[in-house]
């Protein structure tokens, strides 16, 4: 049971007071409808392209053409191989070994967490040992949905999740929300892990912008 | 005949509350309306499917709003990097004859001073009245992470002058 904090009540009242200070206008339905329809059309076009890519992949063409980081073993044949041929590619990497996961984006794993660089200077880091990740709570954490190129908000987006609690097959990568809204299909992405199945790893995928923060895996129309 | 049966009603009913949530997340009314509009455009694009699948639209919209806000903050960080001398936000030293307005400004300032994830947890917990488990679902993180963010947010707010004023506590109860 959550213990009440002395600040609970003041914060609650303060937030309501701040919220009540504003007077929202009516929703701009005409603009929303117009731009929403445009978005639907773009999304349908993007999905058509995605399906073409999937067809090519099942023919074994795309997997062999992926730009792998030199020296990175592709361990789809390891003990955590996907349950079906369409499952995520699994890459077992050495600690500190850099993997290119999208154009200009490198990821590497260490025992204390995972780091990545992108087009913003500096190394970004998510720790798995600082207490922010509940290691006793298996699941997917560390939500990241960002454009591969920050200057191209409508361009491809990198979706990255840290998973915790071990993984035996693709079905363990529960990237699904509780209310039934589907996040990216884990079978479409790639898993990066350290050797010895340490109980955590990183799953990632690159998807069109229209598929971020929205139901995925099907068409509306 | 339109393909968005029920959307207008949903938008009319939920727009004001979502703008208020966005206002608490962003600290800026205009940014809040822009954020909610961008979110509704995405919702509209998926409306037929959301209706067909009977999804929890409110939970979906809330999550989309949070994700859009995170993207907005990320773009802002990039903009700050590219623009070394940013214009002042002029949030400090707000003076007004109305003490209540001063208090709210100070509290809003305290809220805005929190890191984005902590601020989001505070807003969802204390304005949306979500449980920590529901917040974890909305943020796509663990229950432990939510508790950690909440703990750190409260610790920071406790240090802020806006929440050290005894009159605030007496007035809130």
Interface residues (C-beta under 8 A of the other chain):
Chain A: X2 X5 X6 X7 X8 X9 X10 X11 X12 X13 X14 X15 X16 X17 X18 X19 X20 X21 X22 X24 X25 X26 X27 X28 X29 X31 X32 X33 X35 X36 X37 X39 X40 X43 X120 X121 X131 X132 X133 X134 X137 X139 X140 X141 X142 X143 X145 X146 X147 X150 X151 X153 X161 X164 X177 X178 X179 X180 X181 X183 X210 X212 X213 X214 X215 X218 X219 X220 X221
Chain B: X4 X8 X11 X12 X15 X16 X19 X20 X21 X23 X24 X29 X32 X33 X36 X37 X40 X41 X42 X43 X44 X45 X46 X47 X48 X49 X50 X53 X55 X56 X59 X60 X63 X64 X67 X68 X70 X71 X74 X75 X77 X78 X81 X100 X103 X104 X107 X108 X111 X122 X123 X126 X127 X132 X137 X139 X140 X141 X142 X143 X144 X145 X148 X154 X157 X158 X162 X163 X168 X169 X171 X172 X173
